[in-house]
Amino acid sequence: MKLLLILLVVGLVYFLFIKKKPKIAKNKKNKKDENAETMIECSKCGVYVSGDEMILSNGSYFCSNECLKA
């Protein structure tokens, strides 16, 4: 009975702390790469901005704070 309890505790520690979860890391990385490759046109000046640099305000995309304020 003690041996079974020890194996259960060791297995629990392994699954909670040691085993990695690669699916979550892959999904976050893929999502970031998709946004970086997306080019959106600025609503004010027409310049294309990458997905990770764009500014979204009231449903419109802007390349900079100057275009957002103008």
CHARMM-style PDB file with segment names, atoms N, HN, CA, C and O in Angstrom:
ATOM      1  N   MET     1       0.821  -1.196   0.000  1.00  0.00      PROA
ATOM      2  CA  MET     1       0.000   0.000   0.000  1.00  0.00      PROA
ATOM      3  C   MET     1       0.868   1.263   0.000  1.00  0.00      PROA
ATOM      4  O   MET     1       0.558   2.236  -0.688  1.00  0.00      PROA
ATOM      5  N   LYS     2       1.959   1.240   0.779  1.00  0.00      PROA
ATOM      6  HN  LYS     2       2.211   0.450   1.338  1.00  0.00      PROA
ATOM      7  CA  LYS     2       2.856   2.397   0.822  1.00  0.00      PROA
ATOM      8  C   LYS     2       3.528   2.613  -0.535  1.00  0.00      PROA
ATOM      9  O   LYS     2       3.699   3.749  -0.976  1.00  0.00      PROA
ATOM     10  N   LEU     3       3.903   1.524  -1.187  1.00  0.00      PROA
ATOM     11  HN  LEU     3       3.765   0.600  -0.829  1.00  0.00      PROA
ATOM     12  CA  LEU     3       4.546   1.612  -2.487  1.00  0.00      PROA
ATOM     13  C   LEU     3       3.608   2.243  -3.521  1.00  0.00      PROA
ATOM     14  O   LEU     3       4.042   3.064  -4.329  1.00  0.00      PROA
ATOM     15  N   LEU     4       2.355   1.873  -3.500  1.00  0.00      PROA
ATOM     16  HN  LEU     4       2.003   1.206  -2.844  1.00  0.00      PROA
ATOM     17  CA  LEU     4       1.367   2.434  -4.412  1.00  0.00      PROA
ATOM     18  C   LEU     4       1.183   3.927  -4.164  1.00  0.00      PROA
ATOM     19  O   LEU     4       1.073   4.708  -5.109  1.00  0.00      PROA
ATOM     20  N   LEU     5       1.151   4.315  -2.910  1.00  0.00      PROA
ATOM     21  HN  LEU     5       1.240   3.680  -2.142  1.00  0.00      PROA
ATOM     22  CA  LEU     5       0.999   5.725  -2.558  1.00  0.00      PROA
ATOM     23  C   LEU     5       2.222   6.531  -3.011  1.00  0.00      PROA
ATOM     24  O   LEU     5       2.075   7.644  -3.518  1.00  0.00      PROA
ATOM     25  N   ILE     6       3.408   5.986  -2.836  1.00  0.00      PROA
ATOM     26  HN  ILE     6       3.528   5.083  -2.425  1.00  0.00      PROA
ATOM     27  CA  ILE     6       4.631   6.667  -3.263  1.00  0.00      PROA
ATOM     28  C   ILE     6       4.651   6.829  -4.783  1.00  0.00      PROA
ATOM     29  O   ILE     6       4.998   7.898  -5.286  1.00  0.00      PROA
ATOM     30  N   LEU     7       4.284   5.781  -5.514  1.00  0.00      PROA
ATOM     31  HN  LEU     7       4.002   4.913  -5.106  1.00  0.00      PROA
ATOM     32  CA  LEU     7       4.230   5.862  -6.974  1.00  0.00      PROA
ATOM     33  C   LEU     7       3.210   6.898  -7.441  1.00  0.00      PROA
ATOM     34  O   LEU     7       3.446   7.611  -8.417  1.00  0.00      PROA
ATOM     35  N   LEU     8       2.102   6.977  -6.761  1.00  0.00      PROA
ATOM     36  HN  LEU     8       1.910   6.398  -5.969  1.00  0.00      PROA
ATOM     37  CA  LEU     8       1.074   7.954  -7.099  1.00  0.00      PROA
ATOM     38  C   LEU     8       1.583   9.378  -6.899  1.00  0.00      PROA
ATOM     39  O   LEU     8       1.341  10.243  -7.741  1.00  0.00      PROA
ATOM     40  N   VAL     9       2.278   9.631  -5.805  1.00  0.00      PROA
ATOM     41  HN  VAL     9       2.475   8.929  -5.121  1.00  0.00      PROA
ATOM     42  CA  VAL     9       2.816  10.958  -5.527  1.00  0.00      PROA
ATOM     43  C   VAL     9       3.899  11.324  -6.547  1.00  0.00      PROA
ATOM     44  O   VAL     9       3.925  12.449  -7.047  1.00  0.00      PROA
ATOM     45  N   VAL    10       4.785  10.384  -6.855  1.00  0.00      PROA
ATOM     46  HN  VAL    10       4.764   9.470  -6.450  1.00  0.00      PROA
ATOM     47  CA  VAL    10       5.839  10.639  -7.838  1.00  0.00      PROA
ATOM     48  C   VAL    10       5.224  10.923  -9.207  1.00  0.00      PROA
ATOM     49  O   VAL    10       5.665  11.840  -9.901  1.00  0.00      PROA
ATOM     50  N   GLY    11       4.228  10.164  -9.598  1.00  0.00      PROA
ATOM     51  HN  GLY    11       3.870   9.420  -9.034  1.00  0.00      PROA
ATOM     52  CA  GLY    11       3.565  10.387 -10.879  1.00  0.00      PROA
ATOM     53  C   GLY    11       2.874  11.743 -10.926  1.00  0.00      PROA
ATOM     54  O   GLY    11       2.921  12.429 -11.947  1.00  0.00      PROA
ATOM     55  N   LEU    12       2.245  12.125  -9.849  1.00  0.00      PROA
ATOM     56  HN  LEU    12       2.207  11.568  -9.019  1.00  0.00      PROA
ATOM     57  CA  LEU    12       1.569  13.416  -9.782  1.00  0.00      PROA
ATOM     58  C   LEU    12       2.564  14.561  -9.897  1.00  0.00      PROA
ATOM     59  O   LEU    12       2.315  15.527 -10.619  1.00  0.00      PROA
ATOM     60  N   VAL    13       3.684  14.465  -9.196  1.00  0.00      PROA
ATOM     61  HN  VAL    13       3.886  13.680  -8.609  1.00  0.00      PROA
ATOM     62  CA  VAL    13       4.720  15.497  -9.277  1.00  0.00      PROA
ATOM     63  C   VAL    13       5.265  15.584 -10.698  1.00  0.00      PROA
ATOM     64  O   VAL    13       5.481  16.680 -11.214  1.00  0.00      PROA
ATOM     65  N   TYR    14       5.486  14.439 -11.330  1.00  0.00      PROA
ATOM     66  HN  TYR    14       5.311  13.549 -10.910  1.00  0.00      PROA
ATOM     67  CA  TYR    14       5.995  14.431 -12.703  1.00  0.00      PROA
ATOM     68  C   TYR    14       5.047  15.145 -13.654  1.00  0.00      PROA
ATOM     69  O   TYR    14       5.479  15.998 -14.429  1.00  0.00      PROA
ATOM     70  N   PHE    15       3.774  14.813 -13.608  1.00  0.00      PROA
ATOM     71  HN  PHE    15       3.423  14.120 -12.979  1.00  0.00      PROA
ATOM     72  CA  PHE    15       2.823  15.406 -14.552  1.00  0.00      PROA
ATOM     73  C   PHE    15       2.556  16.883 -14.269  1.00  0.00      PROA
ATOM     74  O   PHE    15       2.261  17.637 -15.196  1.00  0.00      PROA
ATOM     75  N   LEU    16       2.651  17.307 -13.035  1.00  0.00      PROA
ATOM     76  HN  LEU    16       2.890  16.695 -12.281  1.00  0.00      PROA
ATOM     77  CA  LEU    16       2.370  18.706 -12.721  1.00  0.00      PROA
ATOM     78  C   LEU    16       3.562  19.628 -12.957  1.00  0.00      PROA
ATOM     79  O   LEU    16       3.385  20.766 -13.394  1.00  0.00      PROA
ATOM     80  N   PHE    17       4.777  19.150 -12.671  1.00  0.00      PROA
ATOM     81  HN  PHE    17       4.921  18.226 -12.316  1.00  0.00      PROA
ATOM     82  CA  PHE    17       5.924  20.052 -12.691  1.00  0.00      PROA
ATOM     83  C   PHE    17       6.967  19.750 -13.749  1.00  0.00      PROA
ATOM     84  O   PHE    17       7.662  20.668 -14.184  1.00  0.00      PROA
ATOM     85  N   ILE    18       7.106  18.529 -14.177  1.00  0.00      PROA
ATOM     86  HN  ILE    18       6.541  17.783 -13.824  1.00  0.00      PROA
ATOM     87  CA  ILE    18       8.206  18.170 -15.065  1.00  0.00      PROA
ATOM     88  C   ILE    18       7.760  18.079 -16.518  1.00  0.00      PROA
ATOM     89  O   ILE    18       8.451  18.583 -17.402  1.00  0.00      PROA
ATOM     90  N   LYS    19       6.652  17.464 -16.776  1.00  0.00      PROA
ATOM     91  HN  LYS    19       6.090  17.054 -16.057  1.00  0.00      PROA
ATOM     92  CA  LYS    19       6.195  17.267 -18.146  1.00  0.00      PROA
ATOM     93  C   LYS    19       5.843  18.605 -18.787  1.00  0.00      PROA
ATOM     94  O   LYS    19       5.093  19.401 -18.222  1.00  0.00      PROA
ATOM     95  N   LYS    20       6.395  18.839 -19.971  1.00  0.00      PROA
ATOM     96  HN  LYS    20       7.005  18.192 -20.430  1.00  0.00      PROA
ATOM     97  CA  LYS    20       6.153  20.092 -20.695  1.00  0.00      PROA
ATOM     98  C   LYS    20       4.854  19.998 -21.480  1.00  0.00      PROA
ATOM     99  O   LYS    20       4.368  18.907 -21.780  1.00  0.00      PROA
ATOM    100  N   LYS    21       4.297  21.166 -21.809  1.00  0.00      PROA
ATOM    101  HN  LYS    21       4.691  22.052 -21.565  1.00  0.00      PROA
ATOM    102  CA  LYS    21       3.064  21.237 -22.582  1.00  0.00      PROA
ATOM    103  C   LYS    21       3.348  21.988 -23.881  1.00  0.00      PROA
ATOM    104  O   LYS    21       3.095  23.191 -23.953  1.00  0.00      PROA
ATOM    105  N   PRO    22       3.863  21.316 -24.904  1.00  0.00      PROA
ATOM    106  CA  PRO    22       4.276  22.016 -26.124  1.00  0.00      PROA
ATOM    107  C   PRO    22       3.140  22.573 -26.962  1.00  0.00      PROA
ATOM    108  O   PRO    22       3.369  23.508 -27.729  1.00  0.00      PROA
ATOM    109  N   LYS    23       1.928  22.048 -26.853  1.00  0.00      PROA
ATOM    110  HN  LYS    23       1.742  21.289 -26.230  1.00  0.00      PROA
ATOM    111  CA  LYS    23       0.824  22.536 -27.683  1.00  0.00      PROA
ATOM    112  C   LYS    23       0.504  23.983 -27.384  1.00  0.00      PROA
ATOM    113  O   LYS    23       0.236  24.749 -28.309  1.00  0.00      PROA
ATOM    114  N   ILE    24       0.523  24.385 -26.126  1.00  0.00      PROA
ATOM    115  HN  ILE    24       0.742  23.762 -25.375  1.00  0.00      PROA
ATOM    116  CA  ILE    24       0.206  25.762 -25.759  1.00  0.00      PROA
ATOM    117  C   ILE    24       1.273  26.701 -26.307  1.00  0.00      PROA
ATOM    118  O   ILE    24       0.947  27.751 -26.862  1.00  0.00      PROA
ATOM    119  N   ALA    25       2.529  26.341 -26.159  1.00  0.00      PROA
ATOM    120  HN  ALA    25       2.793  25.488 -25.708  1.00  0.00      PROA
ATOM    121  CA  ALA    25       3.611  27.189 -26.638  1.00  0.00      PROA
ATOM    122  C   ALA    25       3.563  27.322 -28.159  1.00  0.00      PROA
ATOM    123  O   ALA    25       3.798  28.413 -28.678  1.00  0.00      PROA
ATOM    124  N   LYS    26       3.267  26.253 -28.881  1.00  0.00      PROA
ATOM    125  HN  LYS    26       3.076  25.367 -28.458  1.00  0.00      PROA
ATOM    126  CA  LYS    26       3.191  26.317 -30.333  1.00  0.00      PROA
ATOM    127  C   LYS    26       2.060  27.221 -30.778  1.00  0.00      PROA
ATOM    128  O   LYS    26       2.231  28.002 -31.715  1.00  0.00      PROA
ATOM    129  N   ASN    27       0.904  27.135 -30.130  1.00  0.00      PROA
ATOM    130  HN  ASN    27       0.764  26.501 -29.369  1.00  0.00      PROA
ATOM    131  CA  ASN    27      -0.233  27.960 -30.535  1.00  0.00      PROA
ATOM    132  C   ASN    27       0.063  29.437 -30.333  1.00  0.00      PROA
ATOM    133  O   ASN    27      -0.289  30.248 -31.190  1.00  0.00      PROA
ATOM    134  N   LYS    28       0.696  29.811 -29.232  1.00  0.00      PROA
ATOM    135  HN  LYS    28       0.982  29.153 -28.536  1.00  0.00      PROA
ATOM    136  CA  LYS    28       1.018  31.210 -28.994  1.00  0.00      PROA
ATOM    137  C   LYS    28       2.026  31.709 -30.014  1.00  0.00      PROA
ATOM    138  O   LYS    28       1.902  32.830 -30.508  1.00  0.00      PROA
ATOM    139  N   LYS    29       3.021  30.895 -30.335  1.00  0.00      PROA
ATOM    140  HN  LYS    29       3.121  29.984 -29.934  1.00  0.00      PROA
ATOM    141  CA  LYS    29       4.026  31.300 -31.298  1.00  0.00      PROA
ATOM    142  C   LYS    29       3.415  31.467 -32.683  1.00  0.00      PROA
ATOM    143  O   LYS    29       3.711  32.443 -33.373  1.00  0.00      PROA
ATOM    144  N   ASN    30       2.572  30.536 -33.098  1.00  0.00      PROA
ATOM    145  HN  ASN    30       2.332  29.743 -32.538  1.00  0.00      PROA
ATOM    146  CA  ASN    30       1.935  30.626 -34.413  1.00  0.00      PROA
ATOM    147  C   ASN    30       1.050  31.849 -34.511  1.00  0.00      PROA
ATOM    148  O   ASN    30       1.022  32.508 -35.550  1.00  0.00      PROA
ATOM    149  N   LYS    31       0.330  32.162 -33.459  1.00  0.00      PROA
ATOM    150  HN  LYS    31       0.352  31.626 -32.615  1.00  0.00      PROA
ATOM    151  CA  LYS    31      -0.553  33.321 -33.476  1.00  0.00      PROA
ATOM    152  C   LYS    31       0.261  34.607 -33.599  1.00  0.00      PROA
ATOM    153  O   LYS    31      -0.133  35.519 -34.327  1.00  0.00      PROA
ATOM    154  N   LYS    32       1.384  34.690 -32.903  1.00  0.00      PROA
ATOM    155  HN  LYS    32       1.705  33.950 -32.312  1.00  0.00      PROA
ATOM    156  CA  LYS    32       2.233  35.872 -32.982  1.00  0.00      PROA
ATOM    157  C   LYS    32       2.796  36.018 -34.394  1.00  0.00      PROA
ATOM    158  O   LYS    32       2.843  37.127 -34.925  1.00  0.00      PROA
ATOM    159  N   ASP    33       3.218  34.926 -35.003  1.00  0.00      PROA
ATOM    160  HN  ASP    33       3.179  34.024 -34.571  1.00  0.00      PROA
ATOM    161  CA  ASP    33       3.749  34.973 -36.361  1.00  0.00      PROA
ATOM    162  C   ASP    33       2.689  35.423 -37.359  1.00  0.00      PROA
ATOM    163  O   ASP    33       3.011  36.142 -38.305  1.00  0.00      PROA
ATOM    164  N   GLU    34       1.444  35.022 -37.175  1.00  0.00      PROA
ATOM    165  HN  GLU    34       1.182  34.438 -36.407  1.00  0.00      PROA
ATOM    166  CA  GLU    34       0.368  35.445 -38.076  1.00  0.00      PROA
ATOM    167  C   GLU    34       0.184  36.953 -38.004  1.00  0.00      PROA
ATOM    168  O   GLU    34       0.052  37.601 -39.042  1.00  0.00      PROA
ATOM    169  N   ASN    35       0.173  37.529 -36.805  1.00  0.00      PROA
ATOM    170  HN  ASN    35       0.280  37.002 -35.961  1.00  0.00      PROA
ATOM    171  CA  ASN    35      -0.014  38.967 -36.661  1.00  0.00      PROA
ATOM    172  C   ASN    35       1.159  39.743 -37.248  1.00  0.00      PROA
ATOM    173  O   ASN    35       0.962  40.822 -37.807  1.00  0.00      PROA
ATOM    174  N   ALA    36       2.359  39.221 -37.132  1.00  0.00      PROA
ATOM    175  HN  ALA    36       2.518  38.345 -36.677  1.00  0.00      PROA
ATOM    176  CA  ALA    36       3.525  39.917 -37.646  1.00  0.00      PROA
ATOM    177  C   ALA    36       3.513  39.949 -39.169  1.00  0.00      PROA
ATOM    178  O   ALA    36       4.018  40.908 -39.753  1.00  0.00      PROA
ATOM    179  N   GLU    37       2.965  38.956 -39.823  1.00  0.00      PROA
ATOM    180  HN  GLU    37       2.555  38.177 -39.349  1.00  0.00      PROA
ATOM    181  CA  GLU    37       2.946  38.902 -41.274  1.00  0.00      PROA
ATOM    182  C   GLU    37       1.773  39.669 -41.881  1.00  0.00      PROA
ATOM    183  O   GLU    37       1.799  39.965 -43.075  1.00  0.00      PROA
ATOM    184  N   THR    38       0.771  39.992 -41.117  1.00  0.00      PROA
ATOM    185  HN  THR    38       0.750  39.752 -40.147  1.00  0.00      PROA
ATOM    186  CA  THR    38      -0.399  40.694 -41.618  1.00  0.00      PROA
ATOM    187  C   THR    38      -0.071  42.172 -41.802  1.00  0.00      PROA
ATOM    188  O   THR    38       0.454  42.823 -40.898  1.00  0.00      PROA
ATOM    189  N   MET    39      -0.387  42.689 -42.980  1.00  0.00      PROA
ATOM    190  HN  MET    39      -0.813  42.161 -43.715  1.00  0.00      PROA
ATOM    191  CA  MET    39      -0.179  44.110 -43.259  1.00  0.00      PROA
ATOM    192  C   MET    39      -1.546  44.766 -43.417  1.00  0.00      PROA
ATOM    193  O   MET    39      -2.374  44.321 -44.212  1.00  0.00      PROA
ATOM    194  N   ILE    40      -1.769  45.831 -42.649  1.00  0.00      PROA
ATOM    195  HN  ILE    40      -1.096  46.193 -42.004  1.00  0.00      PROA
ATOM    196  CA  ILE    40      -3.041  46.545 -42.647  1.00  0.00      PROA
ATOM    197  C   ILE    40      -2.797  47.977 -43.117  1.00  0.00      PROA
ATOM    198  O   ILE    40      -1.792  48.592 -42.762  1.00  0.00      PROA
ATOM    199  N   GLU    41      -3.722  48.500 -43.915  1.00  0.00      PROA
ATOM    200  HN  GLU    41      -4.539  48.000 -44.203  1.00  0.00      PROA
ATOM    201  CA  GLU    41      -3.599  49.871 -44.415  1.00  0.00      PROA
ATOM    202  C   GLU    41      -4.098  50.864 -43.377  1.00  0.00      PROA
ATOM    203  O   GLU    41      -5.152  50.667 -42.772  1.00  0.00      PROA
ATOM    204  N   CYS    42      -3.333  51.929 -43.176  1.00  0.00      PROA
ATOM    205  HN  CYS    42      -2.477  52.088 -43.667  1.00  0.00      PROA
ATOM    206  CA  CYS    42      -3.724  52.990 -42.252  1.00  0.00      PROA
ATOM    207  C   CYS    42      -4.961  53.696 -42.803  1.00  0.00      PROA
ATOM    208  O   CYS    42      -5.017  54.018 -43.990  1.00  0.00      PROA
ATOM    209  N   SER    43      -5.940  53.934 -41.954  1.00  0.00      PROA
ATOM    210  HN  SER    43      -5.894  53.672 -40.990  1.00  0.00      PROA
ATOM    211  CA  SER    43      -7.186  54.571 -42.382  1.00  0.00      PROA
ATOM    212  C   SER    43      -6.994  56.038 -42.756  1.00  0.00      PROA
ATOM    213  O   SER    43      -7.789  56.588 -43.518  1.00  0.00      PROA
ATOM    214  N   LYS    44      -5.967  56.667 -42.239  1.00  0.00      PROA
ATOM    215  HN  LYS    44      -5.321  56.220 -41.620  1.00  0.00      PROA
ATOM    216  CA  LYS    44      -5.752  58.093 -42.487  1.00  0.00      PROA
ATOM    217  C   LYS    44      -4.841  58.351 -43.688  1.00  0.00      PROA
ATOM    218  O   LYS    44      -5.226  59.063 -44.615  1.00  0.00      PROA
ATOM    219  N   CYS    45      -3.633  57.773 -43.676  1.00  0.00      PROA
ATOM    220  HN  CYS    45      -3.321  57.194 -42.923  1.00  0.00      PROA
ATOM    221  CA  CYS    45      -2.645  58.116 -44.711  1.00  0.00      PROA
ATOM    222  C   CYS    45      -2.423  57.028 -45.753  1.00  0.00      PROA
ATOM    223  O   CYS    45      -1.796  57.294 -46.779  1.00  0.00      PROA
ATOM    224  N   GLY    46      -2.913  55.816 -45.527  1.00  0.00      PROA
ATOM    225  HN  GLY    46      -3.423  55.600 -44.694  1.00  0.00      PROA
ATOM    226  CA  GLY    46      -2.800  54.755 -46.517  1.00  0.00      PROA
ATOM    227  C   GLY    46      -1.529  53.925 -46.448  1.00  0.00      PROA
ATOM    228  O   GLY    46      -1.329  53.041 -47.281  1.00  0.00      PROA
ATOM    229  N   VAL    47      -0.671  54.187 -45.478  1.00  0.00      PROA
ATOM    230  HN  VAL    47      -0.833  54.905 -44.801  1.00  0.00      PROA
ATOM    231  CA  VAL    47       0.562  53.417 -45.317  1.00  0.00      PROA
ATOM    232  C   VAL    47       0.200  52.046 -44.751  1.00  0.00      PROA
ATOM    233  O   VAL    47      -0.685  51.930 -43.903  1.00  0.00      PROA
ATOM    234  N   TYR    48       0.893  51.006 -45.228  1.00  0.00      PROA
ATOM    235  HN  TYR    48       1.612  51.100 -45.917  1.00  0.00      PROA
ATOM    236  CA  TYR    48       0.658  49.661 -44.709  1.00  0.00      PROA
ATOM    237  C   TYR    48       1.524  49.436 -43.475  1.00  0.00      PROA
ATOM    238  O   TYR    48       2.716  49.743 -43.468  1.00  0.00      PROA
ATOM    239  N   VAL    49       0.899  48.894 -42.435  1.00  0.00      PROA
ATOM    240  HN  VAL    49      -0.070  48.645 -42.441  1.00  0.00      PROA
ATOM    241  CA  VAL    49       1.563  48.682 -41.149  1.00  0.00      PROA
ATOM    242  C   VAL    49       1.485  47.201 -40.814  1.00  0.00      PROA
ATOM    243  O   VAL    49       0.463  46.560 -41.061  1.00  0.00      PROA
ATOM    244  N   SER    50       2.564  46.650 -40.250  1.00  0.00      PROA
ATOM    245  HN  SER    50       3.394  47.171 -40.050  1.00  0.00      PROA
ATOM    246  CA  SER    50       2.543  45.241 -39.862  1.00  0.00      PROA
ATOM    247  C   SER    50       1.570  45.045 -38.699  1.00  0.00      PROA
ATOM    248  O   SER    50       1.280  45.980 -37.954  1.00  0.00      PROA
ATOM    249  N   GLY    51       1.078  43.831 -38.558  1.00  0.00      PROA
ATOM    250  HN  GLY    51       1.314  43.071 -39.163  1.00  0.00      PROA
ATOM    251  CA  GLY    51       0.056  43.518 -37.566  1.00  0.00      PROA
ATOM    252  C   GLY    51       0.469  43.792 -36.142  1.00  0.00      PROA
ATOM    253  O   GLY    51      -0.380  44.111 -35.309  1.00  0.00      PROA
ATOM    254  N   ASP    52       1.774  43.675 -35.829  1.00  0.00      PROA
ATOM    255  HN  ASP    52       2.463  43.416 -36.505  1.00  0.00      PROA
ATOM    256  CA  ASP    52       2.192  43.899 -34.449  1.00  0.00      PROA
ATOM    257  C   ASP    52       2.475  45.367 -34.146  1.00  0.00      PROA
ATOM    258  O   ASP    52       2.705  45.708 -32.986  1.00  0.00      PROA
ATOM    259  N   GLU    53       2.467  46.244 -35.143  1.00  0.00      PROA
ATOM    260  HN  GLU    53       2.280  45.967 -36.085  1.00  0.00      PROA
ATOM    261  CA  GLU    53       2.723  47.668 -34.929  1.00  0.00      PROA
ATOM    262  C   GLU    53       1.480  48.539 -35.105  1.00  0.00      PROA
ATOM    263  O   GLU    53       1.527  49.733 -34.811  1.00  0.00      PROA
ATOM    264  N   MET    54       0.387  47.978 -35.570  1.00  0.00      PROA
ATOM    265  HN  MET    54       0.348  47.007 -35.809  1.00  0.00      PROA
ATOM    266  CA  MET    54      -0.802  48.774 -35.870  1.00  0.00      PROA
ATOM    267  C   MET    54      -1.502  49.232 -34.586  1.00  0.00      PROA
ATOM    268  O   MET    54      -1.357  48.624 -33.526  1.00  0.00      PROA
ATOM    269  N   ILE    55      -2.255  50.308 -34.716  1.00  0.00      PROA
ATOM    270  HN  ILE    55      -2.373  50.802 -35.578  1.00  0.00      PROA
ATOM    271  CA  ILE    55      -3.054  50.849 -33.616  1.00  0.00      PROA
ATOM    272  C   ILE    55      -4.513  50.740 -34.030  1.00  0.00      PROA
ATOM    273  O   ILE    55      -4.900  51.243 -35.084  1.00  0.00      PROA
ATOM    274  N   LEU    56      -5.317  50.090 -33.212  1.00  0.00      PROA
ATOM    275  HN  LEU    56      -5.003  49.681 -32.355  1.00  0.00      PROA
ATOM    276  CA  LEU    56      -6.740  49.910 -33.500  1.00  0.00      PROA
ATOM    277  C   LEU    56      -7.537  50.870 -32.633  1.00  0.00      PROA
ATOM    278  O   LEU    56      -7.392  50.877 -31.411  1.00  0.00      PROA
ATOM    279  N   SER    57      -8.386  51.688 -33.271  1.00  0.00      PROA
ATOM    280  HN  SER    57      -8.504  51.682 -34.264  1.00  0.00      PROA
ATOM    281  CA  SER    57      -9.221  52.622 -32.538  1.00  0.00      PROA
ATOM    282  C   SER    57     -10.550  52.763 -33.254  1.00  0.00      PROA
ATOM    283  O   SER    57     -10.587  53.102 -34.437  1.00  0.00      PROA
ATOM    284  N   ASN    58     -11.631  52.509 -32.553  1.00  0.00      PROA
ATOM    285  HN  ASN    58     -11.601  52.234 -31.592  1.00  0.00      PROA
ATOM    286  CA  ASN    58     -12.986  52.628 -33.093  1.00  0.00      PROA
ATOM    287  C   ASN    58     -13.169  51.849 -34.397  1.00  0.00      PROA
ATOM    288  O   ASN    58     -13.843  52.320 -35.312  1.00  0.00      PROA
ATOM    289  N   GLY    59     -12.579  50.679 -34.481  1.00  0.00      PROA
ATOM    290  HN  GLY    59     -12.031  50.297 -33.737  1.00  0.00      PROA
ATOM    291  CA  GLY    59     -12.737  49.826 -35.649  1.00  0.00      PROA
ATOM    292  C   GLY    59     -11.877  50.199 -36.837  1.00  0.00      PROA
ATOM    293  O   GLY    59     -12.019  49.598 -37.902  1.00  0.00      PROA
ATOM    294  N   SER    60     -10.987  51.175 -36.693  1.00  0.00      PROA
ATOM    295  HN  SER    60     -10.871  51.663 -35.828  1.00  0.00      PROA
ATOM    296  CA  SER    60     -10.086  51.590 -37.756  1.00  0.00      PROA
ATOM    297  C   SER    60      -8.644  51.361 -37.327  1.00  0.00      PROA
ATOM    298  O   SER    60      -8.317  51.423 -36.142  1.00  0.00      PROA
ATOM    299  N   TYR    61      -7.787  51.095 -38.307  1.00  0.00      PROA
ATOM    300  HN  TYR    61      -8.053  51.045 -39.270  1.00  0.00      PROA
ATOM    301  CA  TYR    61      -6.377  50.849 -38.036  1.00  0.00      PROA
ATOM    302  C   TYR    61      -5.556  52.070 -38.421  1.00  0.00      PROA
ATOM    303  O   TYR    61      -5.795  52.690 -39.457  1.00  0.00      PROA
ATOM    304  N   PHE    62      -4.580  52.414 -37.574  1.00  0.00      PROA
ATOM    305  HN  PHE    62      -4.386  51.911 -36.732  1.00  0.00      PROA
ATOM    306  CA  PHE    62      -3.719  53.567 -37.808  1.00  0.00      PROA
ATOM    307  C   PHE    62      -2.259  53.174 -37.681  1.00  0.00      PROA
ATOM    308  O   PHE    62      -1.911  52.263 -36.930  1.00  0.00      PROA
ATOM    309  N   CYS    63      -1.395  53.883 -38.436  1.00  0.00      PROA
ATOM    310  HN  CYS    63      -1.679  54.623 -39.046  1.00  0.00      PROA
ATOM    311  CA  CYS    63       0.037  53.558 -38.432  1.00  0.00      PROA
ATOM    312  C   CYS    63       0.775  54.215 -37.275  1.00  0.00      PROA
ATOM    313  O   CYS    63       1.810  53.707 -36.844  1.00  0.00      PROA
ATOM    314  N   SER    64       0.266  55.339 -36.760  1.00  0.00      PROA
ATOM    315  HN  SER    64      -0.575  55.752 -37.110  1.00  0.00      PROA
ATOM    316  CA  SER    64       0.959  56.062 -35.692  1.00  0.00      PROA
ATOM    317  C   SER    64      -0.042  56.864 -34.873  1.00  0.00      PROA
ATOM    318  O   SER    64      -1.217  56.975 -35.225  1.00  0.00      PROA
ATOM    319  N   ASN    65       0.452  57.420 -33.768  1.00  0.00      PROA
ATOM    320  HN  ASN    65       1.406  57.330 -33.482  1.00  0.00      PROA
ATOM    321  CA  ASN    65      -0.411  58.279 -32.937  1.00  0.00      PROA
ATOM    322  C   ASN    65      -0.786  59.563 -33.654  1.00  0.00      PROA
ATOM    323  O   ASN    65      -1.854  60.122 -33.404  1.00  0.00      PROA
ATOM    324  N   GLU    66       0.097  60.050 -34.560  1.00  0.00      PROA
ATOM    325  HN  GLU    66       0.965  59.596 -34.763  1.00  0.00      PROA
ATOM    326  CA  GLU    66      -0.207  61.266 -35.315  1.00  0.00      PROA
ATOM    327  C   GLU    66      -1.432  61.070 -36.199  1.00  0.00      PROA
ATOM    328  O   GLU    66      -2.301  61.940 -36.266  1.00  0.00      PROA
ATOM    329  N   CYS    67      -1.500  59.926 -36.878  1.00  0.00      PROA
ATOM    330  HN  CYS    67      -0.794  59.220 -36.824  1.00  0.00      PROA
ATOM    331  CA  CYS    67      -2.663  59.647 -37.728  1.00  0.00      PROA
ATOM    332  C   CYS    67      -3.900  59.402 -36.871  1.00  0.00      PROA
ATOM    333  O   CYS    67      -5.009  59.744 -37.280  1.00  0.00      PROA
ATOM    334  N   LEU    68      -3.730  58.829 -35.714  1.00  0.00      PROA
ATOM    335  HN  LEU    68      -2.829  58.552 -35.382  1.00  0.00      PROA
ATOM    336  CA  LEU    68      -4.853  58.571 -34.825  1.00  0.00      PROA
ATOM    337  C   LEU    68      -5.460  59.868 -34.325  1.00  0.00      PROA
ATOM    338  O   LEU    68      -6.682  59.996 -34.256  1.00  0.00      PROA
ATOM    339  N   LYS    69      -4.617  60.835 -33.973  1.00  0.00      PROA
ATOM    340  HN  LYS    69      -3.624  60.732 -34.029  1.00  0.00      PROA
ATOM    341  CA  LYS    69      -5.088  62.105 -33.433  1.00  0.00      PROA
ATOM    342  C   LYS    69      -5.632  63.047 -34.507  1.00  0.00      PROA
ATOM    343  O   LYS    69      -6.491  63.882 -34.223  1.00  0.00      PROA
ATOM    344  N   ALA    70      -5.143  62.920 -35.722  1.00  0.00      PROA
ATOM    345  HN  ALA    70      -4.445  62.242 -35.953  1.00  0.00      PROA
ATOM    346  CA  ALA    70      -5.539  63.848 -36.803  1.00  0.00      PROA
ATOM    347  C   ALA    70      -6.947  63.589 -37.282  1.00  0.00      PROA
ATOM    348  OT1 ALA    70      -7.430  64.278 -38.182  1.00  0.00      PROA
TER     349      ALA     70
END
